[in-house]
Each structure stands twice: as structure tokens, then as C-alpha cells.
Amino acid sequence: MSTQSILNVVRGIEPWKVLRKMGVQRNGDVWRFEPYSDPVLITADDLIMGFKRYSQSKLALREWATFLLVASNIISFDALEDDPRADELLDAIWQASFGEEITLNSLAL
């Protein structure tokens, strides 16, 4: 898989569908991923970019957040461990994946 393509999806630059050629598939609520040996490290800034890009569409935000939660074999949140924004961002991803309203006031979204 292409690291840049994965980052573009996380950042909201491209939809997850660009990863189809790399084996990412979705059928309703079921996602499938090809094995990937080296998950891409995601930073808080990557996630903030994605939130900003998808903040205008609740449906697109929900799909993006769900993708992030199920894509653990191609992305890794390990780079967030020492980031003070991590808990707020991860909570917001969960909320968005369930279609809940999110507020990220401390992140100026």
C-alpha cells in the first residue's frame, strides 16, 4: 500500500475508496483489509486535518471516523501516545463514528 494514499485518506484529502486498489473493501458495515506489514503512524495533526475537511458533512465524517476505527492493520495511533490532544481526538472519532455531535473546542475546529 502507499503510505501517502493512506495519509491522504486520514487527512481527508481523498476518500477511503482510493484504497480499493490496495485491497480495502466495504460492504455495508463490514470492512475488509488486505494484510499490511507496516501500519502508517497517524499524528494528531493528521486527524485534525481530517476533522476539518469532514466537519461540514455528518455522513462523510461518520464514514471517515468508522474507517479510522476499523483500519488498525493499516494505520497506527501509537504516535498519539505522548500528545496531549490524543484523548480528545480519539473520543471525537468514537462519537463521530456513531453519528453523534462532536465538539473539539480546544482544537479550534
C-alpha positions, -999 to +999 in steps of 0.1 A: +000+000+000+010+035-005+018+054+027+009+087+010-025+074-001-033+062+035-023+096+049-044+114+023-074+094+035-067+101+072-062+138+064-095+139+045-078+148+012-091+117-005-120+093+003-112+058+016-123+045-018-089+054-033-076+025-012-097-001-030-069-009-054-049-017-023-075-042-010-097-020+012-133-030+007-166-021+024-199-040+021-224-021+043-209-020+078-184-047+071-148-036+061-120-058+048-084-050+046-055-069+029-027-078+053-002-049+057+031-053+075+039-018+085+009+004+096+012+041+089+017+062+120-011+088+124-004+121+142-029+144+159-023+169+131-033+143+105-066+137+124-073+174+129-069+179+091-095+151+086-119+166+111-116+200+094-123+185+060-152+164+070-168+188+096-194+200+070-209+166+063-221+144+092-224+114+069-189+118+054-175+124+089-191+092+102-178+071+074-143+086+078-143+080+116-156+044+112-128+038+087-102+050+112-115+027+139-115-004+118-083+002+099-060-009+126-040-031+103-030-002+080-029+027+104-015+031+139-024+056+166+009+049+185+023+083+176-005+099+197+007+084+230+025+115+241+002+141+225-020+160+250-047+162+223-049+124+219-078+116+243-100+144+229-093+133+193-099+096+200-131+104+219-143+126+190-136+098+165-157+074+185-185+100+188-184+107+151-184+070+142-218+067+160-231+098+143-230+119+175-223+156+175-187+164+183-171+194+197-134+199+196-132+234+211-096+231+223-085+222+188-101+252+171-123+233+147 
